[in-house]
Structures are given as structure tokens and as C-alpha cells.
Amino acid sequence: MNLDDLIATGRGYVTRGQFLDSGYDDRDIRAAVRTGLLRRRRQGVYVHAATFDVLSPEQQHIIDVRSVADKLGPAVAISHQSACAIHGAAMYGTPLDRIHVTRLDGAAGRTAHGIVHHEGRILRDDDLEEIDGMLVVKAPRAIFELSTTGTVESAIVVMDSGLHLALTTPEQLADLGDRFESWPGARRARYAASLADGRAESPGESRSRYLFRRHNLPTPQLQVPVHDEDGELIGWTDFGWIEYRHLGEFDGKVKYGGLSDDLRTPQEIAFAEKNREDRIRRQLFGVSRWTWREIDPSREHATVRRIEGELHQSRRLYTRNRVIIPLD
């Protein structure tokens, strides 16, 4: 079997043993690494560099997880962010440089060789499922346990994603909060669960909502429909402050569930978006837009001040002598 065929038949990675069994030796492996054909991921584990490099960080992580799960077998279950990656839940501010597993054999927790081993003393059989030949913690628990380890913001992102993709429900998150109330970080996760909302469609929308809360901006409605004077739907906006006659849009391409499948050119998208916003403004709404860069911690204060000013401007311009009927 030639080298390319060997790589193609694997699970995204090839081990040193597989190379040796196919007639290659260590000199061949070193030469392939040196020329850039292969990339070493772990001791004795290699990937095809050109194929691996175009994957997302989450997809790359899943390949690394497979190599570990295949080696450790039924002694462990994939958990925490590694399980969230397998389930397809979006993450923010979550490091993927280590593989997380929960021990099923009673072994102690430890970190070694890039693998974080969590003790599995409170892991039940119904917490697990098999995916792609691996034992994996089910999505609701994986989402909650990850939420105990990061910030409130990162917890809201993964919980919003889980709810939006129907990987979990508010009731499941609440039950897990009760079950694991004594865990370190459980209070933070429970608070995030109280704020999580499956109507958020992207990490940027989730982060924006938490940004508004931290800076005491009025709480917006989510996914607000806007109609023209004839009742025709113009479109949906990410945020709406109806009492201010103001709408908000986060300009980011990545949605929960993956990239948009919009086949239009950037110019066509920009033109359509400009036309849509003009139609919305004709219904006497103000519109704020912001990007990933503008919700970065270094710029968030300026962004909040701008949106707050635009909210009050819309209220002055568009609410005089109007009866405002909340959409909820």
C-alpha cells in the first residue's frame, strides 16, 4: 500500500505501527515529516498535513480525540470540550490543546501527554453513548460539565449552541445543575443556564447578549420579525428593542450549525443587505450593526456607548406619539 492510500484508509490519522506494518520504516516517516507530507500530532501518531491543515480547530481536535480513544479503548469516555466538539456544539474561549476523557476504570484523575483524565466516580451508564466507535459523554452533560470550567460568557455560548441545535433542553440543563450543584464551577454554570437562549443563532449573538447584560443596556428581544406597511415580511433581525424602535444586527458569517450556505457573491450580499436595511428604516426603526472586532474586550466599551446612543436617538426620532405594542 502506498503512503497516500494508507493515509486515506485511516480515521484521519495513521500510527507508526500502521506504517511499519505496510512496509515503511522510521526513515520513511521522518522523510515524510521533513518534506511536509506528514505532521506529527502525538507520539507515534501522524496526519496528512495538506488535508489536516484545512480543517477547523474543532475538526482537528476530533481527529486527535479519535487517536486517543482508539488507544485507550473502553477504559475512558470522551468528555468536556472534547465531547462538545464531537457533538458539534460551538465553543468560545475554550482551549482545545488537550484531549479530555473521563475514567471508567476507577483510575485517578491526572494530566499526562496532553490528555486530561477526569475521575468518573459520578458517571452513570445513561450519561454515555457510542459515536464513531468511541464512548462519549452525552451532549447535555458534556455541555454542562464544560460550562463549569470556563467563564460565564463561554458557558452561555456553548449552552446557546446546544439549545439551538437541539442537543439539550433547558430542563436537562436545570436537572444537571441540581445533580452537580456541589461541583466546582457549578454555580457559574447554573447562572449561565438561566441566561441561555436557543434563539441565538451564532456565538457572536450569544456574546453580544451577555455584553449588553454586563453593561446594563436594556434587554433586547431576539429574532425579531419586521414587516412593511402591507404586512409583507422584510426580514428577521438578531435583536430588537421595540420600546426604542431600534434593531440590532451582529455581522458575523458563522452560525450555530456551520457556515451559511449562501451562494451569492459578497457584492450581491452587501447590496441585498443594504436594500433590506433601507426597507427596515422606512418602517421607522433605527438599526445598529457591529462585528466580532467591536465586541472584543479592548473595544467593547466604545461599542456599548455607541449602541446606547443609537437606542436613545431612535426613541427620540421614532416613538413620539406612537403606541408601542411589545411582540412578546
TORZA-491449 format. One record per residue (C-alpha): residue number from 1; residue in three letters; x, y negated, z negated. Coordinates in steps of 0.02 Angstrom, whole numbers. Layout:
BEGIN
(r NUM 'ala' (X Y Z));
...
END
This chain:
BEGIN
(r 1 'met' (0 0 0));
(r 2 'asn' (72 -168 48));
(r 3 'leu' (81 -310 -77));
(r 4 'asp' (-67 -409 -8));
(r 5 'asp' (-181 -255 -11));
(r 6 'leu' (-128 -216 -189));
(r 7 'ile' (-173 -392 -246));
(r 8 'ala' (-340 -388 -154));
(r 9 'thr' (-396 -225 -236));
(r 10 'gly' (-367 -285 -414));
(r 11 'arg' (-479 -379 -537));
(r 12 'gly' (-397 -543 -496));
(r 13 'tyr' (-231 -488 -568));
(r 14 'val' (-101 -350 -544));
(r 15 'thr' (6 -269 -679));
(r 16 'arg' (187 -221 -670));
(r 17 'gly' (135 -39 -688));
(r 18 'gln' (24 -52 -534));
(r 19 'phe' (168 -124 -434));
(r 20 'leu' (284 15 -489));
(r 21 'asp' (153 149 -451));
(r 22 'ser' (137 77 -275));
(r 23 'gly' (323 95 -241));
(r 24 'tyr' (384 -80 -285));
(r 25 'asp' (518 -114 -412));
(r 26 'asp' (561 -258 -528));
(r 27 'arg' (670 -339 -395));
(r 28 'asp' (521 -347 -277));
(r 29 'ile' (414 -426 -413));
(r 30 'arg' (547 -555 -456));
(r 31 'ala' (569 -598 -272));
(r 32 'ala' (380 -622 -251));
(r 33 'val' (377 -737 -403));
(r 34 'arg' (529 -832 -341));
(r 35 'thr' (452 -864 -169));
(r 36 'gly' (287 -920 -245));
(r 37 'leu' (183 -772 -185));
(r 38 'leu' (151 -713 -363));
(r 39 'arg' (132 -806 -526));
(r 40 'arg' (163 -726 -694));
(r 41 'arg' (20 -754 -816));
(r 42 'arg' (66 -641 -959));
(r 43 'gln' (199 -511 -992));
(r 44 'gly' (177 -384 -854));
(r 45 'val' (26 -474 -777));
(r 46 'tyr' (32 -567 -610));
(r 47 'val' (-88 -658 -496));
(r 48 'his' (-85 -706 -313));
(r 49 'ala' (-33 -888 -326));
(r 50 'ala' (-125 -959 -175));
(r 51 'thr' (-289 -876 -225));
(r 52 'phe' (-273 -916 -410));
(r 53 'asp' (-225 -1098 -391));
(r 54 'val' (-387 -1150 -304));
(r 55 'leu' (-495 -1081 -446));
(r 56 'ser' (-569 -1191 -582));
(r 57 'pro' (-489 -1183 -755));
(r 58 'glu' (-638 -1079 -814));
(r 59 'gln' (-619 -956 -670));
(r 60 'gln' (-433 -941 -702));
(r 61 'his' (-470 -910 -885));
(r 62 'ile' (-591 -770 -841));
(r 63 'ile' (-453 -680 -744));
(r 64 'asp' (-338 -695 -894));
(r 65 'val' (-479 -630 -1005));
(r 66 'arg' (-503 -479 -893));
(r 67 'ser' (-319 -434 -906));
(r 68 'val' (-330 -439 -1096));
(r 69 'ala' (-497 -348 -1108));
(r 70 'asp' (-437 -210 -992));
(r 71 'lys' (-284 -185 -1101));
(r 72 'leu' (-367 -192 -1273));
(r 73 'gly' (-524 -97 -1223));
(r 74 'pro' (-667 -66 -1346));
(r 75 'ala' (-566 -125 -1496));
(r 76 'val' (-620 -304 -1459));
(r 77 'ala' (-762 -408 -1391));
(r 78 'ile' (-731 -567 -1292));
(r 79 'ser' (-795 -714 -1394));
(r 80 'his' (-795 -904 -1422));
(r 81 'gln' (-742 -1007 -1269));
(r 82 'ser' (-684 -853 -1177));
(r 83 'ala' (-860 -781 -1187));
(r 84 'cys' (-936 -950 -1142));
(r 85 'ala' (-829 -953 -984));
(r 86 'ile' (-892 -780 -936));
(r 87 'his' (-1073 -832 -965));
(r 88 'gly' (-1048 -989 -860));
(r 89 'ala' (-1081 -1116 -998));
(r 90 'ala' (-1000 -1285 -966));
(r 91 'met' (-870 -1345 -1091));
(r 92 'tyr' (-789 -1511 -1130));
(r 93 'gly' (-633 -1542 -1234));
(r 94 'thr' (-613 -1355 -1260));
(r 95 'pro' (-438 -1282 -1237));
(r 96 'leu' (-427 -1130 -1125));
(r 97 'asp' (-243 -1092 -1154));
(r 98 'arg' (-283 -944 -1267));
(r 99 'ile' (-399 -794 -1250));
(r 100 'his' (-521 -771 -1393));
(r 101 'val' (-577 -598 -1448));
(r 102 'thr' (-669 -532 -1600));
(r 103 'arg' (-604 -372 -1676));
(r 104 'leu' (-722 -223 -1681));
(r 105 'asp' (-599 -104 -1764));
(r 106 'gly' (-582 -190 -1932));
(r 107 'ala' (-411 -265 -1892));
(r 108 'ala' (-366 -430 -1973));
(r 109 'gly' (-377 -596 -1883));
(r 110 'arg' (-217 -664 -1809));
(r 111 'thr' (-145 -757 -1660));
(r 112 'ala' (-15 -669 -1555));
(r 113 'his' (45 -676 -1375));
(r 114 'gly' (-84 -806 -1326));
(r 115 'ile' (-230 -708 -1397));
(r 116 'val' (-334 -767 -1546));
(r 117 'his' (-402 -616 -1640));
(r 118 'his' (-555 -659 -1746));
(r 119 'glu' (-614 -544 -1884));
(r 120 'gly' (-775 -454 -1838));
(r 121 'arg' (-848 -418 -2008));
(r 122 'ile' (-1015 -501 -1969));
(r 123 'leu' (-1031 -447 -1788));
(r 124 'arg' (-1183 -338 -1753));
(r 125 'asp' (-1214 -220 -1609));
(r 126 'asp' (-1354 -330 -1544));
(r 127 'asp' (-1231 -476 -1533));
(r 128 'leu' (-1141 -388 -1390));
(r 129 'glu' (-1169 -346 -1208));
(r 130 'glu' (-1064 -271 -1069));
(r 131 'ile' (-1016 -384 -924));
(r 132 'asp' (-898 -333 -784));
(r 133 'gly' (-836 -186 -887));
(r 134 'met' (-799 -294 -1040));
(r 135 'leu' (-884 -306 -1209));
(r 136 'val' (-937 -487 -1226));
(r 137 'val' (-1024 -583 -1365));
(r 138 'lys' (-1196 -633 -1303));
(r 139 'ala' (-1217 -812 -1243));
(r 140 'pro' (-1317 -885 -1390));
(r 141 'arg' (-1190 -828 -1519));
(r 142 'ala' (-1040 -873 -1410));
(r 143 'ile' (-1109 -1049 -1388));
(r 144 'phe' (-1142 -1071 -1574));
(r 145 'glu' (-976 -1000 -1631));
(r 146 'leu' (-882 -1111 -1509));
(r 147 'ser' (-982 -1260 -1573));
(r 148 'thr' (-913 -1231 -1748));
(r 149 'thr' (-734 -1256 -1688));
(r 150 'gly' (-736 -1421 -1593));
(r 151 'thr' (-813 -1593 -1604));
(r 152 'val' (-997 -1638 -1607));
(r 153 'glu' (-977 -1704 -1430));
(r 154 'ser' (-903 -1542 -1364));
(r 155 'ala' (-1037 -1443 -1455));
(r 156 'ile' (-1176 -1546 -1376));
(r 157 'val' (-1103 -1516 -1203));
(r 158 'val' (-1096 -1326 -1219));
(r 159 'met' (-1267 -1319 -1304));
(r 160 'asp' (-1349 -1432 -1174));
(r 161 'ser' (-1273 -1322 -1039));
(r 162 'gly' (-1334 -1163 -1123));
(r 163 'leu' (-1510 -1232 -1138));
(r 164 'his' (-1512 -1300 -960));
(r 165 'leu' (-1453 -1134 -887));
(r 166 'ala' (-1572 -1034 -999));
(r 167 'leu' (-1426 -946 -1083));
(r 168 'thr' (-1502 -986 -1253));
(r 169 'thr' (-1652 -1071 -1332));
(r 170 'pro' (-1674 -1199 -1471));
(r 171 'glu' (-1748 -1063 -1580));
(r 172 'gln' (-1596 -949 -1556));
(r 173 'leu' (-1476 -1091 -1598));
(r 174 'ala' (-1578 -1132 -1754));
(r 175 'asp' (-1579 -949 -1807));
(r 176 'leu' (-1391 -938 -1784));
(r 177 'gly' (-1370 -1096 -1887));
(r 178 'asp' (-1463 -1013 -2030));
(r 179 'arg' (-1370 -849 -2010));
(r 180 'phe' (-1198 -929 -2011));
(r 181 'glu' (-1231 -1079 -2124));
(r 182 'ser' (-1079 -1036 -2231));
(r 183 'trp' (-957 -1035 -2084));
(r 184 'pro' (-828 -1173 -2073));
(r 185 'gly' (-895 -1299 -1948));
(r 186 'ala' (-1074 -1232 -1958));
(r 187 'arg' (-1142 -1399 -2019));
(r 188 'arg' (-1068 -1485 -1867));
(r 189 'ala' (-1141 -1353 -1752));
(r 190 'arg' (-1313 -1366 -1834));
(r 191 'tyr' (-1310 -1555 -1811));
(r 192 'ala' (-1262 -1534 -1628));
(r 193 'ala' (-1404 -1409 -1606));
(r 194 'ser' (-1527 -1538 -1673));
(r 195 'leu' (-1471 -1657 -1534));
(r 196 'ala' (-1454 -1531 -1392));
(r 197 'asp' (-1572 -1553 -1244));
(r 198 'gly' (-1586 -1437 -1095));
(r 199 'arg' (-1648 -1579 -984));
(r 200 'ala' (-1470 -1644 -972));
(r 201 'glu' (-1402 -1592 -802));
(r 202 'ser' (-1216 -1620 -821));
(r 203 'pro' (-1078 -1639 -951));
(r 204 'gly' (-1072 -1824 -910));
(r 205 'glu' (-1255 -1845 -955));
(r 206 'ser' (-1231 -1749 -1118));
(r 207 'arg' (-1080 -1854 -1166));
(r 208 'ser' (-1171 -2015 -1119));
(r 209 'arg' (-1319 -1972 -1229));
(r 210 'tyr' (-1205 -1944 -1378));
(r 211 'leu' (-1112 -2104 -1337));
(r 212 'phe' (-1275 -2202 -1346));
(r 213 'arg' (-1314 -2124 -1514));
(r 214 'arg' (-1143 -2162 -1588));
(r 215 'his' (-1155 -2344 -1534));
(r 216 'asn' (-1336 -2366 -1588));
(r 217 'leu' (-1408 -2400 -1417));
(r 218 'pro' (-1595 -2366 -1401));
(r 219 'thr' (-1632 -2182 -1370));
(r 220 'pro' (-1674 -2154 -1186));
(r 221 'gln' (-1795 -2031 -1110));
(r 222 'leu' (-1715 -1901 -997));
(r 223 'gln' (-1751 -1857 -815));
(r 224 'val' (-1874 -1999 -786));
(r 225 'pro' (-1980 -1996 -626));
(r 226 'val' (-2002 -2161 -533));
(r 227 'his' (-2147 -2189 -412));
(r 228 'asp' (-2181 -2328 -289));
(r 229 'glu' (-2339 -2434 -282));
(r 230 'asp' (-2426 -2298 -180));
(r 231 'gly' (-2385 -2163 -306));
(r 232 'glu' (-2250 -2083 -199));
(r 233 'leu' (-2104 -2011 -297));
(r 234 'ile' (-1947 -2112 -263));
(r 235 'gly' (-1838 -2000 -368));
(r 236 'trp' (-1783 -1947 -540));
(r 237 'thr' (-1661 -2045 -646));
(r 238 'asp' (-1547 -1974 -781));
(r 239 'phe' (-1603 -2095 -917));
(r 240 'gly' (-1747 -2212 -943));
(r 241 'trp' (-1779 -2349 -1071));
(r 242 'ile' (-1959 -2379 -1020));
(r 243 'glu' (-1994 -2512 -1151));
(r 244 'tyr' (-1850 -2611 -1074));
(r 245 'arg' (-1899 -2573 -893));
(r 246 'his' (-1723 -2505 -872));
(r 247 'leu' (-1650 -2345 -800));
(r 248 'gly' (-1479 -2265 -812));
(r 249 'glu' (-1379 -2155 -694));
(r 250 'phe' (-1220 -2059 -729));
(r 251 'asp' (-1120 -2047 -568));
(r 252 'gly' (-1036 -1877 -576));
(r 253 'lys' (-1037 -1736 -449));
(r 254 'val' (-1028 -1587 -565));
(r 255 'lys' (-1194 -1520 -630));
(r 256 'tyr' (-1229 -1381 -753));
(r 257 'gly' (-1226 -1227 -641));
(r 258 'gly' (-1092 -1292 -523));
(r 259 'leu' (-1059 -1420 -389));
(r 260 'ser' (-1202 -1494 -291));
(r 261 'asp' (-1237 -1404 -126));
(r 262 'asp' (-1273 -1570 -39));
(r 263 'leu' (-1200 -1556 137));
(r 264 'arg' (-1213 -1741 178));
(r 265 'thr' (-1058 -1845 207));
(r 266 'pro' (-1002 -1965 70));
(r 267 'gln' (-1059 -2109 180));
(r 268 'glu' (-1232 -2032 203));
(r 269 'ile' (-1248 -2000 17));
(r 270 'ala' (-1195 -2179 -26));
(r 271 'phe' (-1319 -2252 98));
(r 272 'ala' (-1463 -2143 34));
(r 273 'glu' (-1420 -2186 -146));
(r 274 'lys' (-1416 -2373 -108));
(r 275 'asn' (-1586 -2360 -23));
(r 276 'arg' (-1656 -2261 -170));
(r 277 'glu' (-1592 -2389 -296));
(r 278 'asp' (-1664 -2533 -195));
(r 279 'arg' (-1835 -2448 -196));
(r 280 'ile' (-1823 -2421 -384));
(r 281 'arg' (-1777 -2603 -416));
(r 282 'arg' (-1929 -2657 -314));
(r 283 'gln' (-2034 -2571 -447));
(r 284 'leu' (-1964 -2698 -570));
(r 285 'phe' (-1835 -2588 -655));
(r 286 'gly' (-1657 -2633 -695));
(r 287 'val' (-1526 -2499 -662));
(r 288 'ser' (-1360 -2463 -748));
(r 289 'arg' (-1231 -2345 -674));
(r 290 'trp' (-1071 -2277 -750));
(r 291 'thr' (-938 -2147 -714));
(r 292 'trp' (-826 -2023 -804));
(r 293 'arg' (-692 -2155 -819));
(r 294 'glu' (-812 -2276 -904));
(r 295 'ile' (-857 -2155 -1044));
(r 296 'asp' (-676 -2118 -1082));
(r 297 'pro' (-637 -2168 -1263));
(r 298 'ser' (-523 -2307 -1201));
(r 299 'arg' (-666 -2391 -1106));
(r 300 'glu' (-824 -2334 -1195));
(r 301 'his' (-845 -2493 -1297));
(r 302 'ala' (-846 -2603 -1142));
(r 303 'thr' (-968 -2484 -1057));
(r 304 'val' (-1087 -2487 -1205));
(r 305 'arg' (-1082 -2676 -1213));
(r 306 'arg' (-1119 -2687 -1027));
(r 307 'ile' (-1267 -2567 -1035));
(r 308 'glu' (-1335 -2654 -1190));
(r 309 'gly' (-1328 -2821 -1100));
(r 310 'glu' (-1414 -2748 -947));
(r 311 'leu' (-1551 -2674 -1056));
(r 312 'his' (-1592 -2842 -1132));
(r 313 'gln' (-1584 -2927 -962));
(r 314 'ser' (-1711 -2804 -891));
(r 315 'arg' (-1826 -2831 -1039));
(r 316 'arg' (-1820 -3020 -1011));
(r 317 'leu' (-1848 -3005 -825));
(r 318 'tyr' (-1975 -2865 -810));
(r 319 'thr' (-2078 -2843 -969));
(r 320 'arg' (-2159 -3014 -982));
(r 321 'asn' (-2348 -2997 -977));
(r 322 'arg' (-2335 -2809 -943));
(r 323 'val' (-2415 -2667 -1040));
(r 324 'ile' (-2285 -2530 -1062));
(r 325 'ile' (-2352 -2352 -1071));
(r 326 'pro' (-2224 -2226 -1133));
(r 327 'leu' (-2200 -2074 -1021));
(r 328 'asp' (-2190 -1950 -1165));
END
